[in-house]
Amino acid sequence: MSIFVNLEKGLDKAYENKSLNELLSAPPSALAGLTEKHDAVLAETFNIKTVADLGSNKYFALAGVLVALHNKEG
């Protein structure tokens, strides 16, 4: 099954045509709006070095779930 998702606005220009595996192993700055300074802070503070680390971090994941639940209520 093929799935197409347009992520252009969510990714740094250099990562727009990368595979999912390449994106998940990329630094957080692959996401639009984050910089190499953010990479350093995330690595130092939370040991987050990749997009996969960011997405699977228990604190960020919990925050995402709470926001989704709140949006579903309202």
Chimera marker file (.cmm) of the C-alpha trace (Angstrom):
<marker_set name="trace">
<marker id="1" x="0.000" y="0.000" z="0.000" r="1" g="1" b="0" radius="0.5"/>
<marker id="2" x="1.400" y="3.398" z="-0.954" r="1" g="1" b="0" radius="0.5"/>
<marker id="3" x="0.823" y="6.455" z="1.164" r="1" g="1" b="0" radius="0.5"/>
<marker id="4" x="1.658" y="9.989" z="0.085" r="1" g="1" b="0" radius="0.5"/>
<marker id="5" x="2.152" y="12.728" z="2.646" r="1" g="1" b="0" radius="0.5"/>
<marker id="6" x="3.286" y="16.217" z="1.678" r="1" g="1" b="0" radius="0.5"/>
<marker id="7" x="5.815" y="17.286" z="4.300" r="1" g="1" b="0" radius="0.5"/>
<marker id="8" x="7.439" y="20.140" z="2.353" r="1" g="1" b="0" radius="0.5"/>
<marker id="9" x="6.417" y="22.851" z="4.796" r="1" g="1" b="0" radius="0.5"/>
<marker id="10" x="7.449" y="20.748" z="7.782" r="1" g="1" b="0" radius="0.5"/>
<marker id="11" x="10.970" y="19.966" z="6.595" r="1" g="1" b="0" radius="0.5"/>
<marker id="12" x="14.150" y="21.911" z="5.962" r="1" g="1" b="0" radius="0.5"/>
<marker id="13" x="14.655" y="22.313" z="2.197" r="1" g="1" b="0" radius="0.5"/>
<marker id="14" x="17.648" y="19.918" z="2.213" r="1" g="1" b="0" radius="0.5"/>
<marker id="15" x="15.473" y="17.082" z="3.550" r="1" g="1" b="0" radius="0.5"/>
<marker id="16" x="12.343" y="17.457" z="1.414" r="1" g="1" b="0" radius="0.5"/>
<marker id="17" x="13.172" y="14.546" z="-0.910" r="1" g="1" b="0" radius="0.5"/>
<marker id="18" x="14.675" y="12.164" z="1.634" r="1" g="1" b="0" radius="0.5"/>
<marker id="19" x="13.262" y="8.749" z="2.457" r="1" g="1" b="0" radius="0.5"/>
<marker id="20" x="11.461" y="8.112" z="5.725" r="1" g="1" b="0" radius="0.5"/>
<marker id="21" x="14.493" y="6.236" z="7.075" r="1" g="1" b="0" radius="0.5"/>
<marker id="22" x="16.774" y="9.137" z="6.154" r="1" g="1" b="0" radius="0.5"/>
<marker id="23" x="14.419" y="11.595" z="7.855" r="1" g="1" b="0" radius="0.5"/>
<marker id="24" x="14.208" y="9.556" z="11.040" r="1" g="1" b="0" radius="0.5"/>
<marker id="25" x="17.993" y="9.342" z="11.280" r="1" g="1" b="0" radius="0.5"/>
<marker id="26" x="18.466" y="13.046" z="10.498" r="1" g="1" b="0" radius="0.5"/>
<marker id="27" x="19.126" y="15.623" z="13.227" r="1" g="1" b="0" radius="0.5"/>
<marker id="28" x="16.113" y="17.508" z="14.612" r="1" g="1" b="0" radius="0.5"/>
<marker id="29" x="17.152" y="20.530" z="12.518" r="1" g="1" b="0" radius="0.5"/>
<marker id="30" x="15.827" y="18.601" z="9.502" r="1" g="1" b="0" radius="0.5"/>
<marker id="31" x="12.444" y="19.871" z="10.705" r="1" g="1" b="0" radius="0.5"/>
<marker id="32" x="11.525" y="23.344" z="9.499" r="1" g="1" b="0" radius="0.5"/>
<marker id="33" x="12.107" y="25.963" z="12.162" r="1" g="1" b="0" radius="0.5"/>
<marker id="34" x="14.784" y="24.091" z="14.104" r="1" g="1" b="0" radius="0.5"/>
<marker id="35" x="18.473" y="24.952" z="13.823" r="1" g="1" b="0" radius="0.5"/>
<marker id="36" x="21.797" y="23.372" z="14.716" r="1" g="1" b="0" radius="0.5"/>
<marker id="37" x="21.599" y="25.311" z="18.008" r="1" g="1" b="0" radius="0.5"/>
<marker id="38" x="18.388" y="23.432" z="18.771" r="1" g="1" b="0" radius="0.5"/>
<marker id="39" x="20.181" y="20.179" z="17.892" r="1" g="1" b="0" radius="0.5"/>
<marker id="40" x="22.849" y="20.959" z="20.495" r="1" g="1" b="0" radius="0.5"/>
<marker id="41" x="20.338" y="21.872" z="23.225" r="1" g="1" b="0" radius="0.5"/>
<marker id="42" x="18.181" y="18.799" z="22.564" r="1" g="1" b="0" radius="0.5"/>
<marker id="43" x="21.239" y="16.521" z="22.582" r="1" g="1" b="0" radius="0.5"/>
<marker id="44" x="22.656" y="18.015" z="25.760" r="1" g="1" b="0" radius="0.5"/>
<marker id="45" x="19.383" y="18.249" z="27.670" r="1" g="1" b="0" radius="0.5"/>
<marker id="46" x="17.424" y="15.193" z="26.515" r="1" g="1" b="0" radius="0.5"/>
<marker id="47" x="20.012" y="13.067" z="24.634" r="1" g="1" b="0" radius="0.5"/>
<marker id="48" x="17.931" y="13.617" z="21.471" r="1" g="1" b="0" radius="0.5"/>
<marker id="49" x="20.144" y="13.340" z="18.390" r="1" g="1" b="0" radius="0.5"/>
<marker id="50" x="17.711" y="12.347" z="15.631" r="1" g="1" b="0" radius="0.5"/>
<marker id="51" x="14.167" y="13.016" z="14.488" r="1" g="1" b="0" radius="0.5"/>
<marker id="52" x="13.334" y="9.478" z="15.675" r="1" g="1" b="0" radius="0.5"/>
<marker id="53" x="14.695" y="10.281" z="19.137" r="1" g="1" b="0" radius="0.5"/>
<marker id="54" x="12.587" y="13.444" z="19.224" r="1" g="1" b="0" radius="0.5"/>
<marker id="55" x="9.408" y="11.664" z="18.140" r="1" g="1" b="0" radius="0.5"/>
<marker id="56" x="9.846" y="8.807" z="20.573" r="1" g="1" b="0" radius="0.5"/>
<marker id="57" x="10.945" y="10.855" z="23.589" r="1" g="1" b="0" radius="0.5"/>
<marker id="58" x="8.453" y="10.086" z="26.367" r="1" g="1" b="0" radius="0.5"/>
<marker id="59" x="8.046" y="13.730" z="27.388" r="1" g="1" b="0" radius="0.5"/>
<marker id="60" x="7.423" y="15.051" z="23.876" r="1" g="1" b="0" radius="0.5"/>
<marker id="61" x="5.198" y="12.076" z="23.042" r="1" g="1" b="0" radius="0.5"/>
<marker id="62" x="3.101" y="12.605" z="26.176" r="1" g="1" b="0" radius="0.5"/>
<marker id="63" x="2.759" y="16.314" z="25.419" r="1" g="1" b="0" radius="0.5"/>
<marker id="64" x="1.599" y="15.456" z="21.890" r="1" g="1" b="0" radius="0.5"/>
<marker id="65" x="-1.008" y="13.025" z="23.198" r="1" g="1" b="0" radius="0.5"/>
<marker id="66" x="-2.298" y="15.566" z="25.719" r="1" g="1" b="0" radius="0.5"/>
<marker id="67" x="-2.670" y="18.207" z="23.008" r="1" g="1" b="0" radius="0.5"/>
<marker id="68" x="-4.447" y="15.729" z="20.708" r="1" g="1" b="0" radius="0.5"/>
<marker id="69" x="-6.854" y="14.782" z="23.520" r="1" g="1" b="0" radius="0.5"/>
<marker id="70" x="-7.541" y="18.425" z="24.294" r="1" g="1" b="0" radius="0.5"/>
<marker id="71" x="-8.243" y="19.170" z="20.623" r="1" g="1" b="0" radius="0.5"/>
<marker id="72" x="-10.626" y="16.216" z="20.455" r="1" g="1" b="0" radius="0.5"/>
<marker id="73" x="-12.604" y="17.529" z="23.463" r="1" g="1" b="0" radius="0.5"/>
<marker id="74" x="-13.037" y="21.035" z="22.182" r="1" g="1" b="0" radius="0.5"/>
<link id1="1" id2="2" r="1" g="1" b="0" radius="0.2"/>
<link id1="2" id2="3" r="1" g="1" b="0" radius="0.2"/>
<link id1="3" id2="4" r="1" g="1" b="0" radius="0.2"/>
<link id1="4" id2="5" r="1" g="1" b="0" radius="0.2"/>
<link id1="5" id2="6" r="1" g="1" b="0" radius="0.2"/>
<link id1="6" id2="7" r="1" g="1" b="0" radius="0.2"/>
<link id1="7" id2="8" r="1" g="1" b="0" radius="0.2"/>
<link id1="8" id2="9" r="1" g="1" b="0" radius="0.2"/>
<link id1="9" id2="10" r="1" g="1" b="0" radius="0.2"/>
<link id1="10" id2="11" r="1" g="1" b="0" radius="0.2"/>
<link id1="11" id2="12" r="1" g="1" b="0" radius="0.2"/>
<link id1="12" id2="13" r="1" g="1" b="0" radius="0.2"/>
<link id1="13" id2="14" r="1" g="1" b="0" radius="0.2"/>
<link id1="14" id2="15" r="1" g="1" b="0" radius="0.2"/>
<link id1="15" id2="16" r="1" g="1" b="0" radius="0.2"/>
<link id1="16" id2="17" r="1" g="1" b="0" radius="0.2"/>
<link id1="17" id2="18" r="1" g="1" b="0" radius="0.2"/>
<link id1="18" id2="19" r="1" g="1" b="0" radius="0.2"/>
<link id1="19" id2="20" r="1" g="1" b="0" radius="0.2"/>
<link id1="20" id2="21" r="1" g="1" b="0" radius="0.2"/>
<link id1="21" id2="22" r="1" g="1" b="0" radius="0.2"/>
<link id1="22" id2="23" r="1" g="1" b="0" radius="0.2"/>
<link id1="23" id2="24" r="1" g="1" b="0" radius="0.2"/>
<link id1="24" id2="25" r="1" g="1" b="0" radius="0.2"/>
<link id1="25" id2="26" r="1" g="1" b="0" radius="0.2"/>
<link id1="26" id2="27" r="1" g="1" b="0" radius="0.2"/>
<link id1="27" id2="28" r="1" g="1" b="0" radius="0.2"/>
<link id1="28" id2="29" r="1" g="1" b="0" radius="0.2"/>
<link id1="29" id2="30" r="1" g="1" b="0" radius="0.2"/>
<link id1="30" id2="31" r="1" g="1" b="0" radius="0.2"/>
<link id1="31" id2="32" r="1" g="1" b="0" radius="0.2"/>
<link id1="32" id2="33" r="1" g="1" b="0" radius="0.2"/>
<link id1="33" id2="34" r="1" g="1" b="0" radius="0.2"/>
<link id1="34" id2="35" r="1" g="1" b="0" radius="0.2"/>
<link id1="35" id2="36" r="1" g="1" b="0" radius="0.2"/>
<link id1="36" id2="37" r="1" g="1" b="0" radius="0.2"/>
<link id1="37" id2="38" r="1" g="1" b="0" radius="0.2"/>
<link id1="38" id2="39" r="1" g="1" b="0" radius="0.2"/>
<link id1="39" id2="40" r="1" g="1" b="0" radius="0.2"/>
<link id1="40" id2="41" r="1" g="1" b="0" radius="0.2"/>
<link id1="41" id2="42" r="1" g="1" b="0" radius="0.2"/>
<link id1="42" id2="43" r="1" g="1" b="0" radius="0.2"/>
<link id1="43" id2="44" r="1" g="1" b="0" radius="0.2"/>
<link id1="44" id2="45" r="1" g="1" b="0" radius="0.2"/>
<link id1="45" id2="46" r="1" g="1" b="0" radius="0.2"/>
<link id1="46" id2="47" r="1" g="1" b="0" radius="0.2"/>
<link id1="47" id2="48" r="1" g="1" b="0" radius="0.2"/>
<link id1="48" id2="49" r="1" g="1" b="0" radius="0.2"/>
<link id1="49" id2="50" r="1" g="1" b="0" radius="0.2"/>
<link id1="50" id2="51" r="1" g="1" b="0" radius="0.2"/>
<link id1="51" id2="52" r="1" g="1" b="0" radius="0.2"/>
<link id1="52" id2="53" r="1" g="1" b="0" radius="0.2"/>
<link id1="53" id2="54" r="1" g="1" b="0" radius="0.2"/>
<link id1="54" id2="55" r="1" g="1" b="0" radius="0.2"/>
<link id1="55" id2="56" r="1" g="1" b="0" radius="0.2"/>
<link id1="56" id2="57" r="1" g="1" b="0" radius="0.2"/>
<link id1="57" id2="58" r="1" g="1" b="0" radius="0.2"/>
<link id1="58" id2="59" r="1" g="1" b="0" radius="0.2"/>
<link id1="59" id2="60" r="1" g="1" b="0" radius="0.2"/>
<link id1="60" id2="61" r="1" g="1" b="0" radius="0.2"/>
<link id1="61" id2="62" r="1" g="1" b="0" radius="0.2"/>
<link id1="62" id2="63" r="1" g="1" b="0" radius="0.2"/>
<link id1="63" id2="64" r="1" g="1" b="0" radius="0.2"/>
<link id1="64" id2="65" r="1" g="1" b="0" radius="0.2"/>
<link id1="65" id2="66" r="1" g="1" b="0" radius="0.2"/>
<link id1="66" id2="67" r="1" g="1" b="0" radius="0.2"/>
<link id1="67" id2="68" r="1" g="1" b="0" radius="0.2"/>
<link id1="68" id2="69" r="1" g="1" b="0" radius="0.2"/>
<link id1="69" id2="70" r="1" g="1" b="0" radius="0.2"/>
<link id1="70" id2="71" r="1" g="1" b="0" radius="0.2"/>
<link id1="71" id2="72" r="1" g="1" b="0" radius="0.2"/>
<link id1="72" id2="73" r="1" g="1" b="0" radius="0.2"/>
<link id1="73" id2="74" r="1" g="1" b="0" radius="0.2"/>
</marker_set>
